[in-house]
């Protein structure tokens, strides 16, 4: 039986979500945006492809 590999570290938020947090008063969304956490659908496809290539299951 092989081990199941799960990625639990890749943080990801949409631009709309981060914008909404700012509207509600959150002042540090620039940190997430600067790390590339504000993803588009193409970004998700790229991340999933990377996970597939490295054997990450979820």
Predicted model as a PDB file, atoms N, CA, C, CB and O in Angstrom, pLDDT in the B-factor column:
MODEL        1                                                                  
ATOM      1  N   UNK A   1       0.846  -1.179   0.000  1.00 63.00           N  
ATOM      2  CA  UNK A   1       0.000   0.000   0.000  1.00 63.00           C  
ATOM      3  C   UNK A   1       0.892   1.244   0.000  1.00 63.00           C  
ATOM      4  CB  UNK A   1      -0.963  -0.003   1.226  1.00 63.00           C  
ATOM      5  O   UNK A   1       1.808   1.356   0.815  1.00 63.00           O  
ATOM      6  N   UNK A   2       0.623   2.166  -0.909  1.00 73.00           N  
ATOM      7  CA  UNK A   2       1.417   3.394  -0.969  1.00 73.00           C  
ATOM      8  C   UNK A   2       0.810   4.470  -0.067  1.00 73.00           C  
ATOM      9  CB  UNK A   2       1.513   3.905  -2.424  1.00 73.00           C  
ATOM     10  O   UNK A   2      -0.379   4.445   0.252  1.00 73.00           O  
ATOM     11  N   UNK A   3       1.648   5.394   0.324  1.00 78.00           N  
ATOM     12  CA  UNK A   3       1.210   6.487   1.196  1.00 78.00           C  
ATOM     13  C   UNK A   3       0.461   7.538   0.394  1.00 78.00           C  
ATOM     14  CB  UNK A   3       2.410   7.124   1.917  1.00 78.00           C  
ATOM     15  O   UNK A   3       0.796   7.800  -0.761  1.00 78.00           O  
ATOM     16  N   UNK A   4      -0.522   8.121   0.988  1.00 77.00           N  
ATOM     17  CA  UNK A   4      -1.265   9.222   0.395  1.00 77.00           C  
ATOM     18  C   UNK A   4      -0.536  10.512   0.730  1.00 77.00           C  
ATOM     19  CB  UNK A   4      -2.742   9.257   0.904  1.00 77.00           C  
ATOM     20  O   UNK A   4      -0.281  10.794   1.901  1.00 77.00           O  
ATOM     21  N   UNK A   5      -0.201  11.293  -0.276  1.00 72.00           N  
ATOM     22  CA  UNK A   5       0.511  12.556  -0.058  1.00 72.00           C  
ATOM     23  C   UNK A   5      -0.474  13.710  -0.183  1.00 72.00           C  
ATOM     24  CB  UNK A   5       1.686  12.724  -1.072  1.00 72.00           C  
ATOM     25  O   UNK A   5      -1.141  13.860  -1.206  1.00 72.00           O  
ATOM     26  N   UNK A   6      -0.560  14.521   0.860  1.00 70.00           N  
ATOM     27  CA  UNK A   6      -1.507  15.634   0.897  1.00 70.00           C  
ATOM     28  C   UNK A   6      -0.752  16.932   1.140  1.00 70.00           C  
ATOM     29  CB  UNK A   6      -2.583  15.414   1.994  1.00 70.00           C  
ATOM     30  O   UNK A   6       0.037  17.033   2.078  1.00 70.00           O  
ATOM     31  N   UNK A   7      -0.997  17.922   0.291  1.00 67.00           N  
ATOM     32  CA  UNK A   7      -0.403  19.247   0.453  1.00 67.00           C  
ATOM     33  C   UNK A   7      -1.347  20.075   1.319  1.00 67.00           C  
ATOM     34  CB  UNK A   7      -0.146  19.940  -0.939  1.00 67.00           C  
ATOM     35  O   UNK A   7      -2.480  20.345   0.920  1.00 67.00           O  
ATOM     36  N   UNK A   8      -0.887  20.479   2.501  1.00 62.00           N  
ATOM     37  CA  UNK A   8      -1.736  21.259   3.399  1.00 62.00           C  
ATOM     38  C   UNK A   8      -1.222  22.683   3.577  1.00 62.00           C  
ATOM     39  CB  UNK A   8      -1.833  20.574   4.752  1.00 62.00           C  
ATOM     40  O   UNK A   8      -1.738  23.429   4.409  1.00 62.00           O  
ATOM     41  N   UNK A   9      -0.224  23.059   2.813  1.00 66.00           N  
ATOM     42  CA  UNK A   9       0.409  24.341   3.040  1.00 66.00           C  
ATOM     43  C   UNK A   9       0.091  25.411   1.993  1.00 66.00           C  
ATOM     44  CB  UNK A   9       1.865  24.147   3.103  1.00 66.00           C  
ATOM     45  O   UNK A   9       0.284  26.594   2.274  1.00 66.00           O  
ATOM     46  N   UNK A  10      -0.372  25.060   0.837  1.00 66.00           N  
ATOM     47  CA  UNK A  10      -0.569  26.033  -0.241  1.00 66.00           C  
ATOM     48  C   UNK A  10      -1.777  26.918   0.039  1.00 66.00           C  
ATOM     49  CB  UNK A  10      -0.742  25.317  -1.588  1.00 66.00           C  
ATOM     50  O   UNK A  10      -2.916  26.514  -0.197  1.00 66.00           O  
ATOM     51  N   UNK A  11      -1.531  28.120   0.541  1.00 70.00           N  
ATOM     52  CA  UNK A  11      -2.601  29.068   0.834  1.00 70.00           C  
ATOM     53  C   UNK A  11      -3.004  29.790  -0.446  1.00 70.00           C  
ATOM     54  CB  UNK A  11      -2.161  30.083   1.920  1.00 70.00           C  
ATOM     55  O   UNK A  11      -2.159  30.177  -1.253  1.00 70.00           O  
ATOM     56  N   UNK A  12      -4.293  29.960  -0.612  1.00 75.00           N  
ATOM     57  CA  UNK A  12      -4.795  30.507  -1.855  1.00 75.00           C  
ATOM     58  C   UNK A  12      -6.119  31.217  -1.610  1.00 75.00           C  
ATOM     59  CB  UNK A  12      -4.957  29.403  -2.908  1.00 75.00           C  
ATOM     60  O   UNK A  12      -7.045  30.642  -1.036  1.00 75.00           O  
ATOM     61  N   UNK A  13      -6.202  32.451  -2.042  1.00 79.00           N  
ATOM     62  CA  UNK A  13      -7.435  33.215  -1.924  1.00 79.00           C  
ATOM     63  C   UNK A  13      -7.684  33.932  -3.235  1.00 79.00           C  
ATOM     64  CB  UNK A  13      -7.367  34.219  -0.744  1.00 79.00           C  
ATOM     65  O   UNK A  13      -6.742  34.280  -3.946  1.00 79.00           O  
ATOM     66  N   UNK A  14      -8.934  34.153  -3.554  1.00 79.00           N  
ATOM     67  CA  UNK A  14      -9.251  34.910  -4.769  1.00 79.00           C  
ATOM     68  C   UNK A  14      -9.039  36.402  -4.515  1.00 79.00           C  
ATOM     69  CB  UNK A  14     -10.714  34.637  -5.225  1.00 79.00           C  
ATOM     70  O   UNK A  14      -9.038  36.862  -3.373  1.00 79.00           O  
ATOM     71  N   UNK A  15      -8.861  37.133  -5.590  1.00 83.00           N  
ATOM     72  CA  UNK A  15      -8.720  38.584  -5.493  1.00 83.00           C  
ATOM     73  C   UNK A  15      -9.978  39.182  -4.863  1.00 83.00           C  
ATOM     74  CB  UNK A  15      -8.458  39.208  -6.890  1.00 83.00           C  
ATOM     75  O   UNK A  15      -9.891  40.076  -4.022  1.00 83.00           O  
ATOM     76  N   UNK A  16     -11.142  38.686  -5.272  1.00 87.00           N  
ATOM     77  CA  UNK A  16     -12.401  39.187  -4.707  1.00 87.00           C  
ATOM     78  C   UNK A  16     -12.457  38.980  -3.195  1.00 87.00           C  
ATOM     79  CB  UNK A  16     -13.595  38.492  -5.371  1.00 87.00           C  
ATOM     80  O   UNK A  16     -12.919  39.853  -2.462  1.00 87.00           O  
ATOM     81  N   UNK A  17     -11.987  37.828  -2.734  1.00 86.00           N  
ATOM     82  CA  UNK A  17     -11.985  37.538  -1.298  1.00 86.00           C  
ATOM     83  C   UNK A  17     -11.071  38.505  -0.547  1.00 86.00           C  
ATOM     84  CB  UNK A  17     -11.541  36.087  -1.043  1.00 86.00           C  
ATOM     85  O   UNK A  17     -11.453  39.053   0.487  1.00 86.00           O  
ATOM     86  N   UNK A  18      -9.865  38.712  -1.072  1.00 88.00           N  
ATOM     87  CA  UNK A  18      -8.930  39.639  -0.423  1.00 88.00           C  
ATOM     88  C   UNK A  18      -9.466  41.068  -0.457  1.00 88.00           C  
ATOM     89  CB  UNK A  18      -7.551  39.577  -1.103  1.00 88.00           C  
ATOM     90  O   UNK A  18      -9.322  41.809   0.516  1.00 88.00           O  
ATOM     91  N   UNK A  19     -10.082  41.455  -1.571  1.00 92.00           N  
ATOM     92  CA  UNK A  19     -10.698  42.787  -1.661  1.00 92.00           C  
ATOM     93  C   UNK A  19     -11.791  42.944  -0.602  1.00 92.00           C  
ATOM     94  CB  UNK A  19     -11.288  43.021  -3.076  1.00 92.00           C  
ATOM     95  O   UNK A  19     -11.898  43.989   0.040  1.00 92.00           O  
ATOM     96  N   UNK A  20     -12.594  41.904  -0.427  1.00 94.00           N  
ATOM     97  CA  UNK A  20     -13.684  41.954   0.555  1.00 94.00           C  
ATOM     98  C   UNK A  20     -13.128  42.069   1.978  1.00 94.00           C  
ATOM     99  CB  UNK A  20     -14.580  40.699   0.432  1.00 94.00           C  
ATOM    100  O   UNK A  20     -13.662  42.815   2.799  1.00 94.00           O  
ATOM    101  N   UNK A  21     -12.061  41.330   2.261  1.00 92.00           N  
ATOM    102  CA  UNK A  21     -11.439  41.446   3.579  1.00 92.00           C  
ATOM    103  C   UNK A  21     -10.990  42.877   3.845  1.00 92.00           C  
ATOM    104  CB  UNK A  21     -10.247  40.489   3.696  1.00 92.00           C  
ATOM    105  O   UNK A  21     -11.146  43.384   4.956  1.00 92.00           O  
ATOM    106  N   UNK A  22     -10.431  43.528   2.825  1.00 94.00           N  
ATOM    107  CA  UNK A  22     -10.019  44.930   2.979  1.00 94.00           C  
ATOM    108  C   UNK A  22     -11.222  45.819   3.243  1.00 94.00           C  
ATOM    109  CB  UNK A  22      -9.272  45.416   1.727  1.00 94.00           C  
ATOM    110  O   UNK A  22     -11.155  46.720   4.079  1.00 94.00           O  
ATOM    111  N   UNK A  23     -12.322  45.576   2.538  1.00 97.00           N  
ATOM    112  CA  UNK A  23     -13.532  46.369   2.751  1.00 97.00           C  
ATOM    113  C   UNK A  23     -14.042  46.219   4.183  1.00 97.00           C  
ATOM    114  CB  UNK A  23     -14.624  45.954   1.755  1.00 97.00           C  
ATOM    115  O   UNK A  23     -14.649  47.137   4.735  1.00 97.00           O  
ATOM    116  N   UNK A  24     -13.791  45.062   4.773  1.00 97.00           N  
ATOM    117  CA  UNK A  24     -14.232  44.801   6.145  1.00 97.00           C  
ATOM    118  C   UNK A  24     -13.228  45.274   7.188  1.00 97.00           C  
ATOM    119  CB  UNK A  24     -14.487  43.327   6.328  1.00 97.00           C  
ATOM    120  O   UNK A  24     -13.451  45.119   8.388  1.00 97.00           O  
ATOM    121  N   UNK A  25     -12.097  45.864   6.715  1.00 96.00           N  
ATOM    122  CA  UNK A  25     -11.155  46.460   7.645  1.00 96.00           C  
ATOM    123  C   UNK A  25      -9.826  45.747   7.804  1.00 96.00           C  
ATOM    124  CB  UNK A  25     -11.781  46.551   8.941  1.00 96.00           C  
ATOM    125  O   UNK A  25      -8.960  46.229   8.534  1.00 96.00           O  
ATOM    126  N   UNK A  26      -9.639  44.618   7.147  1.00 93.00           N  
ATOM    127  CA  UNK A  26      -8.355  43.915   7.263  1.00 93.00           C  
ATOM    128  C   UNK A  26      -7.299  44.740   6.533  1.00 93.00           C  
ATOM    129  CB  UNK A  26      -8.440  42.453   6.674  1.00 93.00           C  
ATOM    130  O   UNK A  26      -7.515  45.173   5.402  1.00 93.00           O  
ATOM    131  N   UNK A  27      -6.171  44.952   7.177  1.00 91.00           N  
ATOM    132  CA  UNK A  27      -5.162  45.852   6.611  1.00 91.00           C  
ATOM    133  C   UNK A  27      -3.909  45.152   6.106  1.00 91.00           C  
ATOM    134  CB  UNK A  27      -4.771  46.857   7.632  1.00 91.00           C  
ATOM    135  O   UNK A  27      -3.009  45.813   5.588  1.00 91.00           O  
ATOM    136  N   UNK A  28      -3.826  43.840   6.242  1.00 88.00           N  
ATOM    137  CA  UNK A  28      -2.585  43.165   5.854  1.00 88.00           C  
ATOM    138  C   UNK A  28      -2.734  42.206   4.672  1.00 88.00           C  
ATOM    139  CB  UNK A  28      -2.048  42.411   7.025  1.00 88.00           C  
ATOM    140  O   UNK A  28      -1.960  41.255   4.558  1.00 88.00           O  
ATOM    141  N   UNK A  29      -3.701  42.433   3.801  1.00 87.00           N  
ATOM    142  CA  UNK A  29      -3.861  41.530   2.657  1.00 87.00           C  
ATOM    143  C   UNK A  29      -2.724  41.673   1.650  1.00 87.00           C  
ATOM    144  CB  UNK A  29      -5.192  41.792   1.967  1.00 87.00           C  
ATOM    145  O   UNK A  29      -2.544  40.808   0.792  1.00 87.00           O  
ATOM    146  N   UNK A  30      -1.965  42.744   1.746  1.00 87.00           N  
ATOM    147  CA  UNK A  30      -0.808  42.913   0.866  1.00 87.00           C  
ATOM    148  C   UNK A  30       0.198  41.787   1.050  1.00 87.00           C  
ATOM    149  CB  UNK A  30      -0.135  44.257   1.125  1.00 87.00           C  
ATOM    150  O   UNK A  30       0.901  41.419   0.110  1.00 87.00           O  
ATOM    151  N   UNK A  31       0.267  41.244   2.249  1.00 83.00           N  
ATOM    152  CA  UNK A  31       1.164  40.119   2.508  1.00 83.00           C  
ATOM    153  C   UNK A  31       0.762  38.921   1.657  1.00 83.00           C  
ATOM    154  CB  UNK A  31       1.153  39.744   4.006  1.00 83.00           C  
ATOM    155  O   UNK A  31       1.609  38.311   1.004  1.00 83.00           O  
ATOM    156  N   UNK A  32      -0.527  38.580   1.662  1.00 81.00           N  
ATOM    157  CA  UNK A  32      -1.006  37.457   0.866  1.00 81.00           C  
ATOM    158  C   UNK A  32      -0.843  37.731  -0.623  1.00 81.00           C  
ATOM    159  CB  UNK A  32      -2.467  37.163   1.189  1.00 81.00           C  
ATOM    160  O   UNK A  32      -0.436  36.851  -1.381  1.00 81.00           O  
ATOM    161  N   UNK A  33      -1.158  38.941  -1.033  1.00 79.00           N  
ATOM    162  CA  UNK A  33      -1.029  39.283  -2.447  1.00 79.00           C  
ATOM    163  C   UNK A  33       0.435  39.209  -2.885  1.00 79.00           C  
ATOM    164  CB  UNK A  33      -1.599  40.691  -2.717  1.00 79.00           C  
ATOM    165  O   UNK A  33       0.733  38.758  -3.990  1.00 79.00           O  
ATOM    166  N   UNK A  34       1.333  39.647  -2.025  1.00 75.00           N  
ATOM    167  CA  UNK A  34       2.751  39.634  -2.349  1.00 75.00           C  
ATOM    168  C   UNK A  34       3.329  38.233  -2.450  1.00 75.00           C  
ATOM    169  CB  UNK A  34       3.507  40.410  -1.327  1.00 75.00           C  
ATOM    170  O   UNK A  34       4.350  38.026  -3.106  1.00 75.00           O  
ATOM    171  N   UNK A  35       2.688  37.277  -1.809  1.00 73.00           N  
ATOM    172  CA  UNK A  35       3.140  35.888  -1.870  1.00 73.00           C  
ATOM    173  C   UNK A  35       2.493  35.121  -3.017  1.00 73.00           C  
ATOM    174  CB  UNK A  35       2.845  35.188  -0.559  1.00 73.00           C  
ATOM    175  O   UNK A  35       2.746  33.929  -3.192  1.00 73.00           O  
ATOM    176  N   UNK A  36       1.665  35.800  -3.792  1.00 68.00           N  
ATOM    177  CA  UNK A  36       1.000  35.127  -4.906  1.00 68.00           C  
ATOM    178  C   UNK A  36      -0.216  34.339  -4.492  1.00 68.00           C  
ATOM    179  CB  UNK A  36       1.955  34.222  -5.591  1.00 68.00           C  
ATOM    180  O   UNK A  36      -0.638  33.432  -5.210  1.00 68.00           O  
ATOM    181  N   UNK A  37      -0.789  34.664  -3.350  1.00 68.00           N  
ATOM    182  CA  UNK A  37      -1.946  33.923  -2.864  1.00 68.00           C  
ATOM    183  C   UNK A  37      -3.231  34.340  -3.558  1.00 68.00           C  
ATOM    184  CB  UNK A  37      -2.090  34.109  -1.376  1.00 68.00           C  
ATOM    185  O   UNK A  37      -4.248  33.657  -3.432  1.00 68.00           O  
ATOM    186  N   UNK A  38      -3.206  35.444  -4.286  1.00 67.00           N  
ATOM    187  CA  UNK A  38      -4.406  35.907  -4.985  1.00 67.00           C  
ATOM    188  C   UNK A  38      -4.440  35.255  -6.369  1.00 67.00           C  
ATOM    189  CB  UNK A  38      -4.430  37.478  -5.099  1.00 67.00           C  
ATOM    190  O   UNK A  38      -3.826  35.746  -7.315  1.00 67.00           O  
ATOM    191  N   UNK A  39      -5.156  34.160  -6.466  1.00 70.00           N  
ATOM    192  CA  UNK A  39      -5.082  33.290  -7.639  1.00 70.00           C  
ATOM    193  C   UNK A  39      -6.205  33.516  -8.631  1.00 70.00           C  
ATOM    194  CB  UNK A  39      -5.090  31.862  -7.209  1.00 70.00           C  
ATOM    195  O   UNK A  39      -7.301  33.960  -8.289  1.00 70.00           O  
ATOM    196  N   UNK A  40      -5.889  33.196  -9.858  1.00 74.00           N  
ATOM    197  CA  UNK A  40      -6.884  33.130 -10.925  1.00 74.00           C  
ATOM    198  C   UNK A  40      -7.111  31.657 -11.240  1.00 74.00           C  
ATOM    199  CB  UNK A  40      -6.423  33.931 -12.206  1.00 74.00           C  
ATOM    200  O   UNK A  40      -6.415  30.793 -10.706  1.00 74.00           O  
ATOM    201  N   UNK A  41      -8.067  31.371 -12.093  1.00 74.00           N  
ATOM    202  CA  UNK A  41      -8.324  29.976 -12.485  1.00 74.00           C  
ATOM    203  C   UNK A  41      -7.098  29.363 -13.158  1.00 74.00           C  
ATOM    204  CB  UNK A  41      -9.542  29.895 -13.432  1.00 74.00           C  
ATOM    205  O   UNK A  41      -6.806  28.184 -12.956  1.00 74.00           O  
ATOM    206  N   UNK A  42      -6.380  30.149 -13.954  1.00 78.00           N  
ATOM    207  CA  UNK A  42      -5.162  29.650 -14.596  1.00 78.00           C  
ATOM    208  C   UNK A  42      -4.103  29.299 -13.555  1.00 78.00           C  
ATOM    209  CB  UNK A  42      -4.608  30.690 -15.583  1.00 78.00           C  
ATOM    210  O   UNK A  42      -3.384  28.312 -13.706  1.00 78.00           O  
ATOM    211  N   UNK A  43      -4.006  30.108 -12.499  1.00 78.00           N  
ATOM    212  CA  UNK A  43      -3.067  29.809 -11.417  1.00 78.00           C  
ATOM    213  C   UNK A  43      -3.407  28.478 -10.760  1.00 78.00           C  
ATOM    214  CB  UNK A  43      -3.074  30.933 -10.370  1.00 78.00           C  
ATOM    215  O   UNK A  43      -2.518  27.684 -10.453  1.00 78.00           O  
ATOM    216  N   UNK A  44      -4.699  28.238 -10.545  1.00 78.00           N  
ATOM    217  CA  UNK A  44      -5.119  26.971  -9.943  1.00 78.00           C  
ATOM    218  C   UNK A  44      -4.739  25.797 -10.829  1.00 78.00           C  
ATOM    219  CB  UNK A  44      -6.628  26.969  -9.691  1.00 78.00           C  
ATOM    220  O   UNK A  44      -4.218  24.793 -10.343  1.00 78.00           O  
ATOM    221  N   UNK A  45      -4.996  25.916 -12.124  1.00 84.00           N  
ATOM    222  CA  UNK A  45      -4.635  24.850 -13.051  1.00 84.00           C  
ATOM    223  C   UNK A  45      -3.134  24.570 -12.990  1.00 84.00           C  
ATOM    224  CB  UNK A  45      -5.053  25.221 -14.486  1.00 84.00           C  
ATOM    225  O   UNK A  45      -2.710  23.414 -13.006  1.00 84.00           O  
ATOM    226  N   UNK A  46      -2.334  25.633 -12.921  1.00 83.00           N  
ATOM    227  CA  UNK A  46      -0.883  25.479 -12.840  1.00 83.00           C  
ATOM    228  C   UNK A  46      -0.488  24.780 -11.538  1.00 83.00           C  
ATOM    229  CB  UNK A  46      -0.189  26.853 -12.942  1.00 83.00           C  
ATOM    230  O   UNK A  46       0.334  23.863 -11.550  1.00 83.00           O  
ATOM    231  N   UNK A  47      -1.067  25.207 -10.425  1.00 80.00           N  
ATOM    232  CA  UNK A  47      -0.743  24.585  -9.136  1.00 80.00           C  
ATOM    233  C   UNK A  47      -1.134  23.117  -9.103  1.00 80.00           C  
ATOM    234  CB  UNK A  47      -1.437  25.325  -8.001  1.00 80.00           C  
ATOM    235  O   UNK A  47      -0.380  22.284  -8.599  1.00 80.00           O  
ATOM    236  N   UNK A  48      -2.318  22.789  -9.641  1.00 83.00           N  
ATOM    237  CA  UNK A  48      -2.742  21.389  -9.665  1.00 83.00           C  
ATOM    238  C   UNK A  48      -1.813  20.552 -10.546  1.00 83.00           C  
ATOM    239  CB  UNK A  48      -4.193  21.276 -10.166  1.00 83.00           C  
ATOM    240  O   UNK A  48      -1.509  19.405 -10.218  1.00 83.00           O  
ATOM    241  N   UNK A  49      -1.370  21.119 -11.647  1.00 87.00           N  
ATOM    242  CA  UNK A  49      -0.435  20.399 -12.517  1.00 87.00           C  
ATOM    243  C   UNK A  49       0.889  20.142 -11.788  1.00 87.00           C  
ATOM    244  CB  UNK A  49      -0.183  21.196 -13.821  1.00 87.00           C  
ATOM    245  O   UNK A  49       1.458  19.056 -11.900  1.00 87.00           O  
ATOM    246  N   UNK A  50       1.373  21.127 -11.051  1.00 83.00           N  
ATOM    247  CA  UNK A  50       2.594  20.931 -10.265  1.00 83.00           C  
ATOM    248  C   UNK A  50       2.406  19.836  -9.214  1.00 83.00           C  
ATOM    249  CB  UNK A  50       3.008  22.245  -9.586  1.00 83.00           C  
ATOM    250  O   UNK A  50       3.282  18.996  -9.006  1.00 83.00           O  
ATOM    251  N   UNK A  51       1.254  19.864  -8.563  1.00 82.00           N  
ATOM    252  CA  UNK A  51       0.988  18.845  -7.556  1.00 82.00           C  
ATOM    253  C   UNK A  51       0.947  17.455  -8.196  1.00 82.00           C  
ATOM    254  CB  UNK A  51      -0.337  19.141  -6.830  1.00 82.00           C  
ATOM    255  O   UNK A  51       1.492  16.501  -7.642  1.00 82.00           O  
ATOM    256  N   UNK A  52       0.305  17.339  -9.358  1.00 87.00           N  
ATOM    257  CA  UNK A  52       0.250  16.052 -10.054  1.00 87.00           C  
ATOM    258  C   UNK A  52       1.655  15.549 -10.387  1.00 87.00           C  
ATOM    259  CB  UNK A  52      -0.586  16.172 -11.340  1.00 87.00           C  
ATOM    260  O   UNK A  52       1.967  14.374 -10.193  1.00 87.00           O  
ATOM    261  N   UNK A  53       2.498  16.456 -10.890  1.00 88.00           N  
ATOM    262  CA  UNK A  53       3.861  16.047 -11.282  1.00 88.00           C  
ATOM    263  C   UNK A  53       4.704  15.590 -10.097  1.00 88.00           C  
ATOM    264  CB  UNK A  53       4.567  17.196 -11.984  1.00 88.00           C  
ATOM    265  O   UNK A  53       5.603  14.764 -10.251  1.00 88.00           O  
ATOM    266  N   UNK A  54       4.413  16.127  -8.915  1.00 84.00           N  
ATOM    267  CA  UNK A  54       5.225  15.763  -7.753  1.00 84.00           C  
ATOM    268  C   UNK A  54       4.563  14.680  -6.896  1.00 84.00           C  
ATOM    269  CB  UNK A  54       5.493  16.995  -6.903  1.00 84.00           C  
ATOM    270  O   UNK A  54       5.092  14.302  -5.851  1.00 84.00           O  
ATOM    271  N   UNK A  55       3.418  14.188  -7.336  1.00 83.00           N  
ATOM    272  CA  UNK A  55       2.765  13.081  -6.625  1.00 83.00           C  
ATOM    273  C   UNK A  55       1.925  13.485  -5.438  1.00 83.00           C  
ATOM    274  CB  UNK A  55       3.781  12.130  -6.167  1.00 83.00           C  
ATOM    275  O   UNK A  55       1.624  12.649  -4.585  1.00 83.00           O  
ATOM    276  N   UNK A  56       1.532  14.765  -5.357  1.00 79.00           N  
ATOM    277  CA  UNK A  56       0.654  15.211  -4.280  1.00 79.00           C  
ATOM    278  C   UNK A  56      -0.779  14.832  -4.666  1.00 79.00           C  
ATOM    279  CB  UNK A  56       0.794  16.766  -4.026  1.00 79.00           C  
ATOM    280  O   UNK A  56      -1.221  15.132  -5.776  1.00 79.00           O  
ATOM    281  N   UNK A  57      -1.501  14.179  -3.763  1.00 75.00           N  
ATOM    282  CA  UNK A  57      -2.833  13.686  -4.055  1.00 75.00           C  
ATOM    283  C   UNK A  57      -3.920  14.726  -3.833  1.00 75.00           C  
ATOM    284  CB  UNK A  57      -3.115  12.488  -3.221  1.00 75.00           C  
ATOM    285  O   UNK A  57      -4.863  14.800  -4.621  1.00 75.00           O  
ATOM    286  N   UNK A  58      -3.815  15.514  -2.802  1.00 68.00           N  
ATOM    287  CA  UNK A  58      -4.856  16.496  -2.479  1.00 68.00           C  
ATOM    288  C   UNK A  58      -4.218  17.820  -2.145  1.00 68.00           C  
ATOM    289  CB  UNK A  58      -5.735  16.016  -1.308  1.00 68.00           C  
ATOM    290  O   UNK A  58      -4.919  18.785  -1.844  1.00 68.00           O  
TER     291      UNK A  58                                                      
ENDMDL                                                                          
END                                                                             
